[in-house]
Amino acid sequence: MIPSGSRMKGGQARAARSRRARWPALRGQLLRKLVQISVLSLIAWTALGTTWRNYKVAHNSERIVALLESDATAWLYGRNQDLLALFGDPLPVSEGFLGLPWGMRIGGLGFTDPWSLVAVISGGQLPPAGMWLGVLVPLGIALVAGRLFCAWLCPARLVFELGGLVRQGLLRLGLPLGDVAIPPVGLWVGLGTALFAASAGAASFHFVLPYLGLGAAIFSLVLSGTLGAAGLAFAAMVAVDVLVAPGQICRSLCPTGALLGLVGTWAPWRLRKAPDAEVGRACPATCNLCQRACPYGLFPGRDAHFPGCDGCGRCTAVCPDTRLRRSLELRR
């Protein structure tokens, strides 16, 4: 018979090994949050750049800005100019950062949402060469890593995850909240909006693409001090996600997420479950930690996470056997 003390020490050793093995997954989650915050900050800085360029063209003087506005505004104007000057002439450098994630220029390089291309075509116009090239960036990422944009680069995802924390708090308070599952109709939403945009304009997408609504809200707050109609539409999406259908806006309704998921159907870099032989045992039948961690309610432990998985990696941080991991596997 094995002494109980030995069993306890063995269990503690396994737990310590498990914690050490999960540390890379936890680092990955920290990195993901930093990337999301950086993208959101870039959008805010791009919006503020519009105001900065107005001051630059009209006054070109920190002192005059202080006289017209305030010392704080002048200080921000000057520090932004110092930052831009590190990369060259401030005004042209600032003009290299324009737009929203829908169609954005970063350091002079263009990045275009595929739906913006569809919107232009539906309006009877031929997209310029820059748009075609800009579309290659998100589609290329999707071909290799599926819906990675949704988990790492979409600024709205950070807001939805914060909304998830609010939802958990409301549930702990005993508030009855909905848990509605919505069929995956994102592609149909996108196509329907494209048809509507043929007559109403591409701005129609501001009301169905979460990150575009958020970006428009940030620009509207900076330029006019209001959320704007697109910002209110995004706020409604967050409310639905928190109160009625958790995870369903991103999983089932977002046209960009649906399109990138379709393009990345056979993406070689994805979340996989290690074979039982490698781990040394099968997944316990009662364990559903990965499903509970998934914002979409998918179940990677039972290989039931495709095609909806976007590789956020939250499940890898909670798996006690660390059997869930992202890996590259080329199909033969």
Buried (B, 14 or more C-beta within 10 A) or exposed (E): EEEEEEEEEEEEEEEEEEEEBBEEBBEBBEEBEEBBEEBBEBBBBBBBBEBBBEBBEEBEBBEBBBEEBEEEBBEBBBEBBEEBEEEEEBBEBBEBBBBBBBBBBBEEEBBBBBBBBBBBBBBEEEBEEEBEEBBBBBBEBBBEBBBBBBBBBBBBBBBBBEBBEEBEEBEEEEEEEEEEEBEBEBBEBBBBBBEBBBEEEBEBBBBBBBBBBBBBBBBBBBBEEEBBBBBBBBBEBBEBBBBEBBBBBBBBBBBBBBBBBBBBEEBBBBBBBBEEEEBEEEBEEEBBBBBEBBBBBBBBBEEEBBBBBBBBBBBBBBBBBBBBBBEEEEEE
